[in-house]
Amino acid sequence: MSKKLILFAVFGLLILHACKYPLLNKEETVLARVGDEYFYEAELKDLIPDGTSPKDSIILVRNFVNNWVKTTLMVQQAEKNLTGGQLNFDQQLRDYKNSLITFKYESEWIKQNLDTVVSEEEIKDYYNNHLSNFELKENIVKVFYIVLDKDAEQNLNINSVIKLPDSLMLDSLEVLCELYADLYYLDTANWVRFNKLQKYIPIETYNQELFLKENKFIRLNKAEEVYLVKFFDYKIKDDISPLELKYRNIRNIIINKRKTELIKKMRDDIYQNALEKKEFEIYYNE
């Protein structure tokens, strides 16, 4: 943020409030005071983004100063009413600082030493060894659907295209859908939640499992639109989820496990190295 813009916003703010504050540091412009605490212009550095209009700059500065006043008032009120013991945060601050330092070092250590290459074999092995963890929570399908107006369906003769072998059918449908479909989905390689499918296709059923077992292709009429849906595969709730659905999740599990092991080894190595060099002593009776 430019110095010129800060000065303009501060000047505008001071004019709006038309008041003078006692200065703790006479070399700086003070914008607010709460008790013996002061808020200075210098604390506005980087507050206002470049390109902000003068009007918006004044609003930002005013809001920031007002928030500072409210927060400082709250802190001072708390300090007046809490006991000395309640205000003693030394141990908490030390613990927090230690946690931040440790987290930063561990993060850098992981960044430099973690092996992020996970083989197909590792993912398959994890999947096969933890099948009970991958039960489906809802029904899923492999499907294509097309939404057309009724005139377009009559002219395209979709039924004859659907009878073609899958690869030829999908290639032909892609061309036709780009030209005539109101909405379509032809990605039959990926799984789709049945509940999500119903957001696009008005399938009404009280028993999804039975519906999927009894229907491979459906045609629905709603108002002036026709819905064509073909199911290629399905899996029922409580079945084992397909590996491809859990692939990324399993990879993340393996990576996170490596992180945990890497940190544990690093901590153990630090301890053993310090032990061998006699860099620490423990004084207590067992």
Summary of the structure (lengths in Angstrom):
residues: 286
radius of gyration: 33.1
end to end distance: 61.3
largest distance: 91.9
contacts: 680
relative contact order: 0.10
helix: 56%
strand: 15%
